[in-house]
Amino acid sequence: MSRFRLDGRLALVTGGSRGIGFGAAKALAESGAGVILVGRNEAELQKKAEELRGIGPAVHVSPFDLADSQNIAAWFESITESIGSPDILINAAGMTRRGPAVELSLEDWNAVIALNTTAIFELSRQFAKKLLAAERGGRIINIASLMTAAARAGTSPYTASKGAVGQLTKALAVEWAKSGILVNAIAPGYIATELTEPLVNDEAFDTWVKQRCPLGRWGEPEDIAWPIVFLASEAAAFITGQVIYVDGGWLATF
């Protein structure tokens, strides 16, 4: 079972103060990795860091708005100088703007693409630059979506952004494979988080999800967290360029 352990590794987790990001951080810490929690709200990050201290070897926080893509490089450099160069990158930060395409503003579109896609590209390449310079491997795990493969009305910016995440995962995996940087994505089904809270609280939508999903329930952040740990571990040393759907069987039926 040692190949599933992450002792001595350092993981940077975006969206680390809530939902899938925090679930991933907790599972990574329980598997022996040090973690760096990233999010916009420092108070929330500190609160979540306190929950993790004592579980893993080290917990750090680094507040930053990843939508500010122009400054990701400088911010990431400051992390490597003050904390160290991460071995594992979990791109879990995300957002959505819902509504008919003809009613959404261009600002809505740009905001979703900036955080869900552009930030992943820029942070991943800054992460990879450090690994390439040091001639060492690493792991990148992106959070994709059911909407990487399918779509619902009223979600055009989010669907486009997550479709891009799936293809970006493959492109970066191919580019960096020979350097030992493995890039994969987890595509969650419907997971009960702060992001989906309006849908969970919608009685009709909640009923539809439970009826439509073969396992008959919403997923929880920990349902995504442990597949992330697997992909970050040596047990997944021959897996790269994959989008793995963790969806309760959603895409297997119609």
N, C-alpha and C positions, 0 to 999 in steps of 0.2 A: 504493500500500500504506500510505500515511500514515494513512488512516482506520482502520487496524487498530492503530495505535500508541497508547500511553497516556502519552506523555511529559507531565510536569507534573501528573499526577494522583496522588492519594493514596488507597490502598485499605486498608480495614480488613478483616481476614480472621479470622473466628472459627474455632476448631478448627484454628488455623494451625500447630500444631507437628507435625501428623501427617496421613497419609492424603490425602483429597481437599483438605482445607484447605491443607496445605503444598504440594501439587501446584499448586493455584491460585495461591498466593503466589509460587511460583517462576516460573510462566508470566507473571504480572502484572509481576514485576520484570524479566524478560527483555524485556517489551514496553514498558519505560520508566517504569513506575509506582513510586512509593515505596510501601512496605507497612508495615502495623502488624499484627504477629502477636499474636493473642489466644488464651489457653488458661489452664488452671488451674495448670500446673506451670512456674514461672519458669525453672528449670534447663533443661527441655526447650526452652522458647521461645528461650533464649539460645543453646543449641546449634544450633537450626535457623536462627536469625538469622545466625550465623557462616557457615553454608553459603550464605546469600543475599548477604552483603556482597561487593561487587565486581560483582555481577550487575546490580543496579538502583541508582537514585540514592540511596536511603535505606532503611534497615531499622530498625524500632522494635519493641519488645516491650511488651505491656501485660497482665500476668497478672491474670485475673479469672475468677470462677466465675459463668457466665451463668445458672445455675439460681437465683441470688440476684436475682430480677427486681426486687425492691423497690429495689435499689441500682444498677441499670443506668443510670438517668438521671444520678446523681451521678458515677459512674465515667466515663460517656461525656463529660460536661462537663469532667472533668479531662483527658481525652485531647485535646479540642479546645483547651484552654488551654495544654497543654504541648507538643503536637506539631502541631496544626492540625486543621481540619475536613475529614474525608475526603470525597472525591468519589464513591467506590465502596465499597459494603458487600457483602461476601460472607458470607452466613450458612451456614457449613459445620459448625458444632459440632453434635454429635448423639450420641445413645446409644440403647441398646435394653435391654429386659428380656424374655427369652424364656421361654415356658412356657404351659401351658393356661390359658385365661381363668379357669377356676374355681379355679385354684391360685395365680395371681398375687395379690399383696396390693394394696390400694389405694395403699400407698406406692410400689409398683412403677409403677402407672399414673401417679400424680402426678409422679414423678421424670422419666418419659419426656416427659410433656406439658409440664412446666415448661421443660425444656431445648430440646426439639425444636420447640415451638410458641410458648409464652408468651414465651420469650426473643427469638425472631425478631420477634414483634409489638412488644415493648417497645423493642428496639434499633432496629428499622426506623423507628419513629415518632420516637425521639430523633434519629436521623440525619436524617430528613425535616424535623423542626422547624428544624434549623440551615440546611438548604438553603432552606426556605421563607422564613425570616427574611432570608436573604441574596439572595433572588430569583435563585437559580441552580439549574440542574438537576443530576441525578446518576443513579447506577445502583445498583439493589439486585438481587443475584442470590442466590436462595435455593436450597438443596440439598434437593430433594424425593426421590422414590424410585419404583421400580417399584410400590411399595405405595401410591403416590398414586392408582393406577388399578386395582390388583389386590390380592390378599391371599393369605397362607399361614397355615395353622394354627399357633398358638403365637406369633403376633406381634401380638396385638390392640392393645396400647398404641402400638407403633411404627407400625402401619398407620393407626390413628386420627390420630396426630400428623402423619404425612406426608400424609394426605388433607387435613387442615386446612391444611398448608403450601400445597398446590396452590390451595385456595380463597382463602386469605389473600393469596397472590400476585396473584390476579385482583382482589380487592377493593381492595388498595392501589394497584395499577396504575391502576384506574379513578379512584380518588380523587385521585391525584397527577399524572395524565397532563398536564393543562393547565399544570402547573408545571414540566414537563420532567424529572420524576423517573420514570424507567422502571424497572418492577419485573417481573422474569421469574424463572423457576425452571428449573434443570437437574434432571432426574429420572434418576439413574444406574441402570444395570442392576447386575448383581453385579460389584462392584469389589473387588479384593484389597487390603484395608487392615487396620489393627489391629482395627477394629470387626468385620470379617468373618473374622478369622483362625480362630476355632473352626470355621467352615463350610469354609474353604479346607482345613483340616487333616482334615476328615471325608471319608474316601476316597469313600464312597457319594455324599455331597452334591457333592463336587468333580466326580465323574463325571457326575452329573445335570446340573449347571450347564453343563458343556462339551458334553454331548449336546443339551441343551435350547436353548442359545443358537445362533442361526444362524451366527454368526462363530466358534463353537467354542472360546471361551476366556473367562476372566475378564477384565474390564476392568482397566485400570491408572489410577492417579490422573491421569496426564497426558492420558488419554482424555477426562476431564471438564474438565481445566484449560483447554484451548484453546477449547472452546465458551464457557467463562466469560469468557475474554479477549475473544472476539468480542462477547458481549452487553454487555460493559463499554465497548466501543469505539464510535466514531462510525459504524462500518460497520453497526451495529445500531440506528440512530437512529429507525427506524419499527417497532420490535418492542417491545411491552409487553403484559403480562398473559398471557404464554405459559408453558406447562409443556412443555419440550422434553425428550423421552426420548432419552437417549444410552445405549442398552442392547444394542448389538450385534445388533439386530433382534428382541429378545425378544418384544415385544408385537405384532410383525407376524405371528406364527405361533402355532400351538397344537398 
